[in-house]
């Protein structure tokens, strides 16, 4: 891919910034408008502030409990670390605890929608804005002057009418979506975003237009020009199909298994080298398994756990 861009990210000392705001608020010296602008500029700012505030409250509660405990003799107090450094460490632990669980997203957003394995649903976020959720997906959103959507898990299609803009927040980075149609899919810590129609702004000096497929990782994106075939494959799940064009059986199973509670696994490593092409239903794996048997002589055997093992006939 080519065309590297920066996506807005918090600085390395974001927790220190949040702690500074908390201290100013506690002292009554904070500019509330400036604080709210900083907090609302990025969900990570709100998350950092929530974590610091929680740590601050925990330490206050601990100090009160310790103060109430009677002791026959009071030993000299050891030197206590600077409060902000303690907050920084505690917030770091809190960040690890909430990572991946969506707690911080839910705390900041107003609404949530999700799907189970094999389920697909459409959510009307507001007039002119609809989100289709693929299998095993979860989003959170907050409407207002600017609508924000957080993609916590899985894959979504976003359909945005004219005169609308959306800030899309993902673990890989943030995007501002102009009116159009988009497909966003999380891949580990990255987010793949396909611009089916419309354009992305806010990720670089030049907007990224229709046909592009970008991958955001750690706040940076790499983009490439897509083709109609690429976009058709990316959006095929909306028609309940999987499009393969010479991919390995390993890849095909990783895609099919996204929709299945009981997985299909390879029992013979040599089968991994099989290359597949064609269109297969995601709602029923029987068609896929029959094609493997007919074209490659692959046997599908149920296992004790309810899944399927693939071997040579």
C-alpha positions in Angstrom: 0.0 0.0 0.0 1.0 3.6 -0.5 0.0 7.1 0.7 0.8 7.3 4.4 -1.2 9.7 6.5 -1.3 10.6 10.2 -4.5 10.1 12.2 -4.9 12.2 15.3 -3.6 10.4 18.4 -3.1 11.2 22.0 0.4 12.2 23.1 2.6 9.8 25.0 1.8 11.7 28.2 -1.9 11.7 27.7 -2.5 10.5 31.3 -0.5 13.4 32.6 -2.6 15.8 30.5 -5.8 14.2 32.0 -4.3 14.4 35.5 -3.6 18.1 34.9 -7.2 18.8 33.9 -8.4 16.9 37.0 -6.1 18.9 39.3 -7.3 22.1 37.7 -11.0 21.1 38.1 -10.4 20.1 41.7 -8.8 23.5 42.4 -11.6 25.4 40.6 -9.1 27.0 38.2 -10.0 25.1 35.0 -11.6 26.7 31.9 -14.6 24.4 31.6 -15.1 25.2 27.9 -11.5 24.4 27.1 -11.7 21.2 29.2 -14.9 20.0 27.4 -13.4 20.8 24.0 -10.3 18.7 24.9 -12.4 15.9 26.3 -14.7 15.7 23.3 -12.0 16.1 20.7 -11.1 12.4 20.9 -12.7 9.5 22.7 -9.2 8.5 24.0 -9.1 11.9 25.9 -12.5 11.0 27.6 -11.2 7.5 28.4 -8.0 8.8 29.9 -9.8 11.4 32.0 -12.3 8.8 33.3 -9.5 6.4 34.2 -7.6 9.1 36.0 -10.7 10.3 37.9 -11.5 6.8 39.0 -7.9 6.3 40.2 -8.1 9.6 42.1 -11.3 8.6 43.8 -9.9 5.2 44.7 -6.9 6.8 46.4 -9.1 9.2 48.3 -11.2 6.3 49.5 -8.1 4.4 50.5 -6.7 7.3 52.4 -10.0 7.8 54.3 -10.1 4.1 55.3 -6.5 4.2 56.5 -7.2 7.4 58.5 -10.1 5.7 60.3 -8.0 2.7 61.4 -6.8 3.0 65.0 -3.3 1.9 65.8 -1.5 1.7 69.2 1.6 3.4 67.9 2.0 5.5 64.8 5.1 4.6 62.9 6.8 7.3 60.8 5.2 7.7 57.4 7.4 6.6 54.5 7.9 9.1 51.8 4.9 9.0 49.5 5.3 9.3 45.8 4.0 12.3 43.9 0.2 11.9 43.5 0.3 12.4 39.7 2.9 9.6 39.3 0.6 7.3 41.4 -2.4 8.3 39.2 -0.3 7.6 36.1 0.5 4.1 37.3 -3.0 3.3 38.4 -4.5 4.6 35.2 -2.1 2.4 33.3 -3.4 -0.6 35.1 -7.0 0.5 34.5 -6.3 0.9 30.8 -5.1 -2.7 30.7 -8.2 -3.9 32.6 -10.7 -2.3 30.2 -8.8 -2.9 27.0 -10.9 -5.0 24.6 -13.9 -5.1 26.9 -15.6 -2.0 25.5 -16.1 -0.5 29.0 -14.7 2.9 28.2 -16.7 3.1 24.9 -19.9 2.2 26.7 -19.2 4.8 29.4 -18.8 7.6 26.8 -21.4 6.6 24.2 -25.2 6.7 24.6 -26.3 3.7 22.6 -25.0 0.2 21.7 -25.8 -2.4 19.2 -24.3 -5.9 18.6 -24.7 -9.1 16.7 -24.1 -12.8 17.6 -22.2 -15.3 15.5 -24.0 -15.7 12.2 -26.4 -12.8 12.9 -26.8 -9.7 10.8 -28.8 -6.6 11.6 -29.4 -3.0 10.6 -29.5 -0.1 13.1 -30.9 3.4 12.3 -28.5 5.6 14.3 -30.3 8.8 13.2 -32.2 10.2 10.2 -30.0 9.6 7.2 -27.5 7.3 9.0 -27.8 3.6 9.0 -25.3 0.9 10.1 -25.4 -2.7 9.0 -23.6 -5.0 11.5 -22.0 -8.2 10.2 -21.6 -11.4 12.3 -20.2 -11.0 15.8 -19.9 -7.2 15.8 -20.5 -4.4 18.2 -20.7 -0.6 17.9 -21.4 2.3 20.3 -22.5 5.8 19.2 -23.4 9.2 20.4 -25.5 11.6 18.4 -25.3 15.4 18.6 -23.9 18.2 16.5 -21.3 15.6 15.4 -22.3 11.9 15.4 -19.6 9.6 16.7 -19.5 5.9 16.1 -17.1 3.5 17.9 -16.4 0.2 16.2 -15.5 -2.1 19.1 -15.7 -5.5 17.3 -16.3 -7.1 13.9 -17.4 -5.4 10.7 -20.0 -2.8 9.7 -21.3 -1.0 6.6 -22.2 2.7 7.1 -24.7 4.4 4.9 -24.6 8.2 5.3 -27.0 10.5 3.5 -26.2 14.0 2.2 -25.5 16.8 4.7 -24.2 14.3 7.2 -20.8 13.7 8.6 -19.6 11.0 11.0 -16.6 10.6 13.2 -15.6 6.9 13.1 -13.4 5.8 16.0 -11.6 2.4 15.8 -8.7 0.7 17.6 -6.5 1.4 14.5 -7.3 5.1 14.1 -10.1 7.7 13.6 -11.8 8.8 10.4 -14.2 11.5 9.4 -16.7 10.2 6.9 -18.4 12.4 4.4 -21.8 11.5 2.9 -21.5 8.1 1.2 -21.2 4.3 1.8 -18.4 2.7 3.7 -17.3 -0.7 5.0 -15.2 -1.0 8.1 -13.7 -4.2 9.4 -11.4 -4.7 12.4 -8.4 -6.9 11.8 -6.6 -7.4 15.1 -5.5 -3.9 16.2 -6.0 -2.5 12.7 -9.1 -1.3 10.8 -9.7 -1.8 7.1 -12.0 0.8 5.7 -13.3 0.6 2.1 -14.7 3.8 0.6 -17.5 2.5 -1.6 -19.0 5.9 -2.2 -18.0 9.3 -0.7 -14.7 10.4 0.8 -12.7 10.4 4.0 -11.3 13.6 5.5 -9.4 14.4 8.6 -6.7 11.8 8.0 -4.4 13.8 5.8 -4.1 16.9 3.7 -5.9 15.3 0.7 -9.3 13.6 1.1 -9.4 9.9 0.2 -12.1 9.3 -2.4 -14.4 6.5 -3.6 -12.7 3.2 -4.6 -10.0 3.4 -2.0 -9.3 0.8 0.6 -7.2 1.9 3.6 -5.7 0.1 6.6 -5.3 2.1 9.8 -2.9 0.9 12.4 -1.6 2.8 15.5 -3.1 6.0 14.2 -1.6 5.9 10.7 -3.1 4.7 7.5 -1.8 3.2 4.3 -4.1 3.5 1.3 -4.4 2.0 -2.2 -6.7 2.5 -5.1 -9.3 -0.2 -5.2 -11.1 -1.8 -8.1 -14.7 -2.7 -8.5 -13.9 -6.4 -7.9 -12.2 -5.5 -4.6 -15.1 -3.5 -3.4 -17.5 -6.3 -4.5 -15.6 -8.8 -2.4 -15.4 -6.5 0.6 -19.1 -5.9 0.6 -20.3 -9.4 -0.4 -21.2 -10.2 3.2 -24.2 -7.8 2.9 -25.5 -10.3 0.3 -24.7 -13.2 2.6 -22.0 -14.5 0.3 -18.2 -15.0 0.4 -16.3 -14.4 -2.8 -13.0 -16.2 -3.2 -10.5 -15.7 -6.0 -7.6 -18.1 -5.6 -7.2 -17.8 -1.8 -5.9 -20.7 0.2 -8.2 -23.0 2.1 -6.8 -21.6 5.4 -8.0 -18.2 4.4 -11.4 -19.5 3.2 -12.0 -21.2 6.5 -11.0 -18.1 8.5 -13.8 -16.3 6.6 -16.4 -19.0 6.8 -15.8 -19.7 10.5 -16.6 -16.1 11.3 -20.3 -17.1 10.9 -20.2 -20.5 12.6 -20.3 -21.3 16.3 -18.9 -24.8 15.5 -15.8 -24.3 13.5 -14.4 -26.2 10.5 -10.8 -27.2 10.9 -8.2 -28.8 8.7 -7.2 -32.3 9.8 -4.6 -32.9 7.0 -2.0 -30.1 6.8 -1.5 -30.8 3.1 -5.0 -29.4 2.5 -3.9 -25.9 3.4 -2.3 -25.6 -0.1 -5.7 -25.9 -1.9 -6.6 -22.7 -3.7 -10.3 -21.9 -4.1 -12.4 -19.7 -6.3 -16.1 -19.0 -6.5 -19.0 -17.6 -4.5 -20.3 -19.4 -1.4 -23.2 -18.7 1.0 -22.2 -17.6 4.5 -25.5 -18.7 5.9 -25.0 -22.4 5.1 -21.6 -24.1 5.0 -22.9 -27.2 3.3 -22.5 -25.7 -0.2 -18.8 -24.9 0.6 -18.2 -28.4 2.0 -19.8 -30.0 -1.0 -17.6 -28.0 -3.4 -14.5 -29.2 -1.5 -15.6 -32.8 -1.8 -16.5 -32.5 -5.5 -13.5 -30.6 -6.6 -10.7 -31.8 -4.3 -11.9 -35.0 -2.8 -12.0 -33.5 0.8 -14.1 -35.3 3.4 -16.0 -33.4 6.1 -16.3 -35.4 9.3 -18.2 -34.1 12.4 -16.1 -34.1 15.5 -17.1 -34.7 19.2 -17.5 -30.9 19.8 -19.9 -30.4 17.0 -17.4 -28.9 14.6 -16.1 -30.4 11.3 -12.7 -31.9 10.5 -11.5 -31.8 6.9 -9.4 -34.8 5.6 -8.6 -36.5 2.3 -11.1 -39.1 1.2 
